[in-house]
Amino acid sequence: KQTQEMISARLGRSRSYIANMVRLLKLCDSVQKDLIEGDLTVGQARPLLALRSAAQQIEAAERIKEGELSARQAEALVKSMQNKTPKAKAA
């Protein structure tokens, strides 16, 4: 099994770059497809990892693409979506 350090050395990229790319694999398939096809940038897609459901990720990705939002604007969008999501109350 290869470590991130081994992969980074082989590809000539930093370990943090490899770690960030691996994290993007946690995005739902639809958003990964947008990323692969160039409809979203890594900077726009990374904040979507904070959203809990695939439906939220897809909704946010569509809003980012439609509004041509920057990476910072995408971060703000995700924060606003998180604030609207009701949180479970402690008993």
N, CA, C and O atoms as a MOPAC input file, in Angstrom:
PM7 MOZYME 1SCF
protein

 N      0.85000 1    -1.18100 1     0.00000 1
 C      0.00000 1     0.00000 1     0.00000 1
 C      0.89500 1     1.24400 1     0.00000 1
 O      1.81100 1     1.36100 1     0.81400 1
 N      0.62000 1     2.15100 1    -0.90800 1
 C      1.44900 1     3.35400 1    -1.01300 1
 C      0.92400 1     4.45300 1    -0.08800 1
 O     -0.28400 1     4.65400 1     0.04000 1
 N      1.84400 1     5.14500 1     0.54100 1
 C      1.46200 1     6.26600 1     1.38500 1
 C      1.36100 1     7.52800 1     0.53000 1
 O      1.82400 1     7.56700 1    -0.61000 1
 N      0.75300 1     8.54000 1     1.10100 1
 C      0.66400 1     9.81900 1     0.39200 1
 C      2.05900 1    10.37700 1     0.12500 1
 O      2.28500 1    11.01200 1    -0.90500 1
 N      2.98500 1    10.14800 1     1.03600 1
 C      4.35800 1    10.61800 1     0.83700 1
 C      4.99300 1     9.93700 1    -0.37300 1
 O      5.68100 1    10.57900 1    -1.16700 1
 N      4.75800 1     8.63600 1    -0.50300 1
 C      5.31700 1     7.88900 1    -1.63300 1
 C      4.72200 1     8.37600 1    -2.95400 1
 O      5.43200 1     8.55100 1    -3.94300 1
 N      3.41900 1     8.58800 1    -2.95000 1
 C      2.74700 1     9.06200 1    -4.16400 1
 C      3.22400 1    10.46200 1    -4.51900 1
 O      3.46300 1    10.76500 1    -5.68800 1
 N      3.36300 1    11.31900 1    -3.50500 1
 C      3.80500 1    12.69400 1    -3.77500 1
 C      5.21500 1    12.70900 1    -4.36400 1
 O      5.50200 1    13.49500 1    -5.26700 1
 N      6.08900 1    11.85100 1    -3.85900 1
 C      7.45400 1    11.77400 1    -4.39500 1
 C      7.43600 1    11.27900 1    -5.84000 1
 O      8.16300 1    11.78900 1    -6.69200 1
 N      6.60800 1    10.29400 1    -6.09800 1
 C      6.53700 1     9.71800 1    -7.44700 1
 C      5.98700 1    10.72800 1    -8.45900 1
 O      6.45400 1    10.78700 1    -9.59600 1
 N      4.99300 1    11.52400 1    -8.04100 1
 C      4.36200 1    12.47800 1    -8.95400 1
 C      5.01600 1    13.85700 1    -8.94400 1
 O      4.71900 1    14.69800 1    -9.79300 1
 N      5.90100 1    14.08400 1    -7.98500 1
 C      6.53400 1    15.39500 1    -7.89400 1
 C      5.58900 1    16.46600 1    -7.37700 1
 O      5.71600 1    17.63800 1    -7.73100 1
 N      4.64800 1    16.06500 1    -6.54600 1
 C      3.69000 1    16.99100 1    -5.93200 1
 C      3.84600 1    16.92000 1    -4.42100 1
 O      4.41100 1    15.96000 1    -3.89700 1
 N      3.34700 1    17.93200 1    -3.72000 1
 C      3.44500 1    17.91900 1    -2.26000 1
 C      2.46100 1    16.90300 1    -1.67300 1
 O      1.47300 1    16.53400 1    -2.30700 1
 N      2.75500 1    16.46500 1    -0.45300 1
 C      1.85800 1    15.53500 1     0.22900 1
 C      0.50100 1    16.17300 1     0.45500 1
 O     -0.52400 1    15.49900 1     0.34800 1
 N      0.47700 1    17.48000 1     0.77000 1
 C     -0.79800 1    18.15500 1     1.00400 1
 C     -1.64000 1    18.21000 1    -0.27200 1
 O     -2.86500 1    18.10600 1    -0.21300 1
 N     -0.98600 1    18.37200 1    -1.42000 1
 C     -1.70600 1    18.35300 1    -2.70200 1
 C     -2.38300 1    16.99300 1    -2.89200 1
 O     -3.55400 1    16.92000 1    -3.26500 1
 N     -1.63500 1    15.92400 1    -2.63200 1
 C     -2.18500 1    14.57200 1    -2.77300 1
 C     -3.34800 1    14.38400 1    -1.80000 1
 O     -4.39300 1    13.85000 1    -2.17400 1
 N     -3.16900 1    14.82200 1    -0.55900 1
 C     -4.22600 1    14.68400 1     0.44700 1
 C     -5.48800 1    15.42500 1     0.01800 1
 O     -6.59400 1    14.90600 1     0.16800 1
 N     -5.32900 1    16.62900 1    -0.51100 1
 C     -6.49100 1    17.40500 1    -0.95600 1
 C     -7.18800 1    16.73800 1    -2.13800 1
 O     -8.41700 1    16.73100 1    -2.20600 1
 N     -6.42400 1    16.18400 1    -3.05700 1
 C     -7.03400 1    15.49700 1    -4.20500 1
 C     -7.79900 1    14.25700 1    -3.74900 1
 O     -8.88400 1    13.97100 1    -4.25700 1
 N     -7.23600 1    13.52200 1    -2.79300 1
 C     -7.91100 1    12.33300 1    -2.26900 1
 C     -9.21000 1    12.73500 1    -1.56800 1
 O    -10.22100 1    12.04500 1    -1.69900 1
 N     -9.19100 1    13.83400 1    -0.83400 1
 C    -10.40400 1    14.31200 1    -0.15400 1
 C    -11.52100 1    14.59700 1    -1.14800 1
 O    -12.69400 1    14.38500 1    -0.84000 1
 N    -11.16800 1    15.07800 1    -2.34100 1
 C    -12.19300 1    15.38400 1    -3.34200 1
 C    -12.94700 1    14.13400 1    -3.78700 1
 O    -14.04600 1    14.23900 1    -4.33100 1
 N    -12.37700 1    12.96400 1    -3.56400 1
 C    -13.06900 1    11.71700 1    -3.89600 1
 C    -14.27000 1    11.47300 1    -2.98900 1
 O    -15.08000 1    10.58900 1    -3.26600 1
 N    -14.39400 1    12.24200 1    -1.91300 1
 C    -15.54300 1    12.12200 1    -1.01400 1
 C    -16.75900 1    12.88500 1    -1.54000 1
 O    -17.86000 1    12.74300 1    -1.00900 1
 N    -16.55900 1    13.68800 1    -2.57700 1
 C    -17.68500 1    14.38800 1    -3.19700 1
 C    -18.56700 1    13.37800 1    -3.92300 1
 O    -18.09500 1    12.32400 1    -4.34900 1
 N    -19.85100 1    13.70600 1    -4.06100 1
 C    -20.75200 1    12.80400 1    -4.77900 1
 C    -20.32700 1    12.70700 1    -6.24800 1
 O    -19.62200 1    13.57600 1    -6.76100 1
 N    -20.76100 1    11.65000 1    -6.90400 1
 C    -20.34300 1    11.37500 1    -8.28600 1
 C    -20.64900 1    12.52700 1    -9.23600 1
 O    -19.83800 1    12.85100 1   -10.10300 1
 N    -21.80600 1    13.14100 1    -9.07700 1
 C    -22.21000 1    14.23100 1    -9.96700 1
 C    -21.24600 1    15.41200 1    -9.87200 1
 O    -20.86900 1    15.99500 1   -10.88900 1
 N    -20.85400 1    15.75700 1    -8.66600 1
 C    -19.93800 1    16.87800 1    -8.46300 1
 C    -18.53700 1    16.49800 1    -8.94500 1
 O    -17.83400 1    17.33100 1    -9.51700 1
 N    -18.12600 1    15.24700 1    -8.71800 1
 C    -16.83400 1    14.79500 1    -9.24400 1
 C    -16.81200 1    14.91300 1   -10.76500 1
 O    -15.79900 1    15.30100 1   -11.34800 1
 N    -17.92800 1    14.57900 1   -11.40100 1
 C    -18.02000 1    14.67900 1   -12.86200 1
 C    -17.85800 1    16.13400 1   -13.30200 1
 O    -17.14400 1    16.42100 1   -14.26400 1
 N    -18.53100 1    17.06100 1   -12.58800 1
 C    -18.39100 1    18.49100 1   -12.90200 1
 C    -16.93200 1    18.92300 1   -12.79400 1
 O    -16.44300 1    19.69800 1   -13.61500 1
 N    -16.25100 1    18.42300 1   -11.79000 1
 C    -14.84300 1    18.75400 1   -11.56400 1
 C    -13.97300 1    18.20500 1   -12.69900 1
 O    -13.12400 1    18.91600 1   -13.23500 1
 N    -14.18700 1    16.95900 1   -13.05300 1
 C    -13.41100 1    16.32000 1   -14.12400 1
 C    -13.62300 1    17.03200 1   -15.45600 1
 O    -12.68100 1    17.22400 1   -16.22400 1
 N    -14.87500 1    17.42200 1   -15.72400 1
 C    -15.20600 1    18.06100 1   -17.00000 1
 C    -14.83000 1    19.54100 1   -17.03700 1
 O    -14.97700 1    20.19700 1   -18.06900 1
 N    -14.34700 1    20.06100 1   -15.91400 1
 C    -13.92200 1    21.45400 1   -15.88400 1
 C    -15.04100 1    22.44400 1   -15.63900 1
 O    -14.84700 1    23.65100 1   -15.78700 1
 N    -16.22700 1    21.94300 1   -15.26000 1
 C    -17.34100 1    22.83700 1   -14.95700 1
 C    -17.17400 1    23.48600 1   -13.58700 1
 O    -17.74700 1    24.54300 1   -13.32500 1
 N    -16.39200 1    22.85500 1   -12.71400 1
 C    -16.03600 1    23.40100 1   -11.40400 1
 C    -14.52200 1    23.32600 1   -11.25700 1
 O    -13.88300 1    22.41100 1   -11.77600 1
 N    -13.95600 1    24.29200 1   -10.54900 1
 C    -12.53300 1    24.24000 1   -10.22300 1
 C    -12.36000 1    23.53400 1    -8.87900 1
 O    -13.32700 1    23.34200 1    -8.14200 1
 N    -11.14400 1    23.15600 1    -8.57300 1
 C    -10.85800 1    22.54500 1    -7.27400 1
 C    -11.23900 1    23.51800 1    -6.16000 1
 O    -11.81200 1    23.11300 1    -5.14800 1
 N    -10.92400 1    24.78900 1    -6.34400 1
 C    -11.25400 1    25.80300 1    -5.34100 1
 C    -12.74800 1    25.95600 1    -5.12300 1
 O    -13.18600 1    26.23100 1    -4.00600 1
 N    -13.53000 1    25.78200 1    -6.16900 1
 C    -14.98400 1    25.85400 1    -6.03500 1
 C    -15.53900 1    24.57200 1    -5.41200 1
 O    -16.51200 1    24.62000 1    -4.65900 1
 N    -14.93400 1    23.44300 1    -5.71700 1
 C    -15.44400 1    22.15100 1    -5.25700 1
 C    -15.07200 1    21.83300 1    -3.81400 1
 O    -15.85900 1    21.21100 1    -3.10000 1
 N    -13.89900 1    22.24400 1    -3.37800 1
 C    -13.42000 1    21.88900 1    -2.03600 1
 C    -14.40900 1    22.26400 1    -0.92600 1
 O    -14.62700 1    21.45200 1    -0.02700 1
 N    -15.01900 1    23.46400 1    -0.94800 1
 C    -15.96400 1    23.79200 1     0.12700 1
 C    -17.17900 1    22.86400 1     0.18100 1
 O    -17.80400 1    22.73000 1     1.23400 1
 N    -17.51700 1    22.23100 1    -0.92400 1
 C    -18.68400 1    21.35000 1    -0.96600 1
 C    -18.50900 1    20.12800 1    -0.07300 1
 O    -19.49000 1    19.47600 1     0.28300 1
 N    -17.27300 1    19.81400 1     0.29000 1
 C    -17.01400 1    18.68800 1     1.19000 1
 C    -17.67400 1    18.89300 1     2.55500 1
 O    -17.94000 1    17.92200 1     3.26400 1
 N    -17.93800 1    20.13400 1     2.92300 1
 C    -18.54100 1    20.43200 1     4.22300 1
 C    -20.04000 1    20.14200 1     4.24900 1
 O    -20.64300 1    20.08400 1     5.32100 1
 N    -20.64000 1    19.96000 1     3.07800 1
 C    -22.07400 1    19.69000 1     3.02000 1
 C    -22.32500 1    18.20700 1     3.26100 1
 O    -21.59600 1    17.35300 1     2.75700 1
 N    -23.36100 1    17.91300 1     4.03500 1
 C    -23.59200 1    16.54400 1     4.50100 1
 C    -24.15100 1    15.60100 1     3.44800 1
 O    -23.79400 1    14.42400 1     3.41800 1
 N    -25.01400 1    16.09900 1     2.59400 1
 C    -25.68300 1    15.19300 1     1.66000 1
 C    -25.28300 1    15.45800 1     0.21400 1
 O    -24.84000 1    16.55000 1    -0.14300 1
 N    -25.45200 1    14.42800 1    -0.60100 1
 C    -25.19700 1    14.56600 1    -2.03500 1
 C    -26.14200 1    15.60500 1    -2.62800 1
 O    -25.75100 1    16.37400 1    -3.50600 1
 N    -27.38100 1    15.62800 1    -2.15300 1
 C    -28.35800 1    16.59300 1    -2.67400 1
 C    -27.88600 1    18.02300 1    -2.43000 1
 O    -28.02000 1    18.87900 1    -3.30500 1
 N    -27.33800 1    18.28600 1    -1.25000 1
 C    -26.82000 1    19.62400 1    -0.94900 1
 C    -25.61600 1    19.94500 1    -1.82700 1
 O    -25.49100 1    21.06200 1    -2.33000 1
 N    -24.73600 1    18.97500 1    -2.01000 1
 C    -23.55900 1    19.18900 1    -2.85400 1
 C    -23.97700 1    19.52100 1    -4.28300 1
 O    -23.42400 1    20.43100 1    -4.90200 1
 N    -24.94600 1    18.78900 1    -4.79800 1
 C    -25.41800 1    19.01600 1    -6.16800 1
 C    -26.07300 1    20.38300 1    -6.28700 1
 O    -25.82300 1    21.11400 1    -7.24600 1
 N    -26.92000 1    20.73200 1    -5.30600 1
 C    -27.57900 1    22.04400 1    -5.32100 1
 C    -26.54200 1    23.16600 1    -5.31200 1
 O    -26.63600 1    24.11400 1    -6.09200 1
 N    -25.56400 1    23.05200 1    -4.43400 1
 C    -24.52900 1    24.08400 1    -4.34300 1
 C    -23.71400 1    24.15300 1    -5.63000 1
 O    -23.40400 1    25.24500 1    -6.10700 1
 N    -23.36500 1    23.00300 1    -6.19600 1
 C    -22.58800 1    22.98000 1    -7.44100 1
 C    -23.35400 1    23.67500 1    -8.56100 1
 O    -22.77300 1    24.43400 1    -9.33600 1
 N    -24.65500 1    23.41700 1    -8.64700 1
 C    -25.47200 1    24.06400 1    -9.67800 1
 C    -25.49400 1    25.57900 1    -9.48400 1
 O    -25.37700 1    26.33900 1   -10.44500 1
 N    -25.64500 1    26.00600 1    -8.23200 1
 C    -25.66400 1    27.44500 1    -7.95300 1
 C    -24.31100 1    28.08400 1    -8.26600 1
 O    -24.25900 1    29.21100 1    -8.75900 1
 N    -23.23200 1    27.38200 1    -7.98700 1
 C    -21.88400 1    27.89200 1    -8.28600 1
 C    -21.71300 1    28.05100 1    -9.78900 1
 O    -21.21000 1    29.06900 1   -10.26400 1
 N    -22.13900 1    27.02900 1   -10.53700 1
 C    -21.99200 1    27.07900 1   -11.99900 1
 C    -22.88700 1    28.15500 1   -12.61000 1
 O    -22.44500 1    28.91600 1   -13.47100 1
 N    -24.14500 1    28.21900 1   -12.16600 1
 C    -25.08400 1    29.19600 1   -12.73200 1
 C    -24.64900 1    30.62300 1   -12.44300 1
 O    -24.75600 1    31.49900 1   -13.30200 1
 N    -24.15500 1    30.85400 1   -11.22900 1
 C    -23.75400 1    32.19800 1   -10.83500 1
 C    -22.31300 1    32.52500 1   -11.15500 1
 O    -21.84200 1    33.63100 1   -10.89100 1
 N    -21.60500 1    31.54700 1   -11.73100 1
 C    -20.18300 1    31.71400 1   -12.02700 1
 C    -19.44200 1    32.25700 1   -10.80000 1
 O    -18.69700 1    33.23200 1   -10.88600 1
 N    -19.66700 1    31.60300 1    -9.66500 1
 C    -19.10100 1    32.05900 1    -8.40000 1
 C    -17.61600 1    31.73600 1    -8.30700 1
 O    -17.15200 1    30.72000 1    -8.82500 1
 N    -16.88200 1    32.61400 1    -7.64200 1
 C    -15.46500 1    32.37300 1    -7.37100 1
 C    -15.35300 1    31.35100 1    -6.23800 1
 O    -16.35500 1    30.97400 1    -5.63100 1
 N    -14.13700 1    30.91300 1    -5.96400 1
 C    -13.91200 1    29.97000 1    -4.87400 1
 C    -14.35600 1    30.57700 1    -3.54000 1
 O    -14.97900 1    29.89200 1    -2.72800 1
 N    -14.04600 1    31.83700 1    -3.30900 1
 C    -14.45400 1    32.49600 1    -2.05300 1
 C    -15.97100 1    32.62000 1    -1.96300 1
 O    -16.55300 1    32.43800 1    -0.89400 1
 N    -16.60100 1    32.92900 1    -3.08000 1
 C    -18.06100 1    33.01500 1    -3.09600 1
 C    -18.67700 1    31.63600 1    -2.86100 1
 O    -19.72100 1    31.52300 1    -2.22000 1
 N    -18.03800 1    30.59800 1    -3.37500 1
 C    -18.51100 1    29.22900 1    -3.14400 1
 C    -18.42500 1    28.88500 1    -1.66000 1
 O    -19.33000 1    28.25300 1    -1.11400 1
 N    -17.34100 1    29.29900 1    -1.00500 1
 C    -17.19900 1    29.07900 1     0.43800 1
 C    -18.32600 1    29.77100 1     1.19500 1
 O    -18.90600 1    29.19100 1     2.11200 1
 N    -18.63800 1    31.00400 1     0.81700 1
 C    -19.71000 1    31.75700 1     1.47600 1
 C    -21.06100 1    31.08200 1     1.24700 1
 O    -21.88700 1    31.02100 1     2.15800 1
 N    -21.28500 1    30.58500 1     0.05200 1
 C    -22.52900 1    29.88200 1    -0.25500 1
 C    -22.68500 1    28.65800 1     0.63800 1
 O    -23.75400 1    28.43500 1     1.20600 1
 N    -21.63900 1    27.87400 1     0.76400 1
 C    -21.69100 1    26.67100 1     1.59500 1
 C    -21.96000 1    27.04300 1     3.04700 1
 O    -22.75400 1    26.38000 1     3.71500 1
 N    -21.31400 1    28.08800 1     3.54300 1
 C    -21.56100 1    28.53000 1     4.92300 1
 C    -23.01600 1    28.92100 1     5.11300 1
 O    -23.62500 1    28.57000 1     6.12400 1
 N    -23.58300 1    29.64600 1     4.15100 1
 C    -24.98100 1    30.05800 1     4.27400 1
 C    -25.90600 1    28.84400 1     4.22600 1
 O    -26.92500 1    28.81800 1     4.91600 1
 N    -25.56600 1    27.85100 1     3.42800 1
 C    -26.37800 1    26.63200 1     3.37000 1
 C    -26.28000 1    25.85400 1     4.67800 1
 O    -27.26600 1    25.26600 1     5.12300 1
 N    -25.11100 1    25.84600 1     5.29200 1
 C    -24.94100 1    25.15200 1     6.56900 1
 C    -25.73800 1    25.84800 1     7.66700 1
 O    -26.29900 1    25.18800 1     8.54100 1
 N    -25.78900 1    27.17300 1     7.62500 1
 C    -26.52400 1    27.91700 1     8.64300 1
 C    -28.02700 1    27.70500 1     8.53000 1
 O    -28.74300 1    27.82600 1     9.52400 1
 N    -28.51500 1    27.39100 1     7.33400 1
 C    -29.94400 1    27.15000 1     7.12500 1
 C    -30.34600 1    25.73600 1     7.50400 1
 O    -31.52600 1    25.47000 1     7.72900 1
 N    -29.37800 1    24.82000 1     7.58000 1
 C    -29.66500 1    23.42600 1     7.90300 1
 C    -29.92600 1    23.30300 1     9.39500 1
 O    -29.07000 1    23.65700 1    10.20600 1
 N    -31.11600 1    22.79800 1     9.76700 1
 C    -31.40000 1    22.64200 1    11.20000 1
 C    -30.47900 1    21.59800 1    11.82000 1
 O    -30.26100 1    20.52400 1    11.26000 1
 N    -29.94900 1    21.93600 1    12.98300 1
 C    -29.04000 1    21.02700 1    13.67600 1
 C    -29.82800 1    20.24500 1    14.72500 1
 O    -30.80700 1    20.74400 1    15.27900 1
 N    -29.39400 1    19.02600 1    14.98900 1
 C    -30.05000 1    18.19700 1    16.00100 1
 C    -29.84900 1    18.84200 1    17.36900 1
 O    -28.75600 1    19.29600 1    17.70800 1
 N    -30.92400 1    18.87100 1    18.13900 1
 C    -30.84800 1    19.48200 1    19.47000 1
 C    -30.36700 1    18.45500 1    20.48500 1
 O    -30.72300 1    17.27800 1    20.41600 1
 N    -29.55900 1    18.91400 1    21.42200 1
 C    -29.08200 1    18.03400 1    22.48700 1
 C    -30.22600 1    17.76100 1    23.45000 1
 O    -31.02900 1    18.64900 1    23.73600 1
 N    -30.29800 1    16.53700 1    23.94700 1
 C    -31.40000 1    16.15200 1    24.83800 1
 C    -31.21900 1    16.71800 1    26.22100 1
 O    -32.05500 1    16.49100 1    27.09500 1

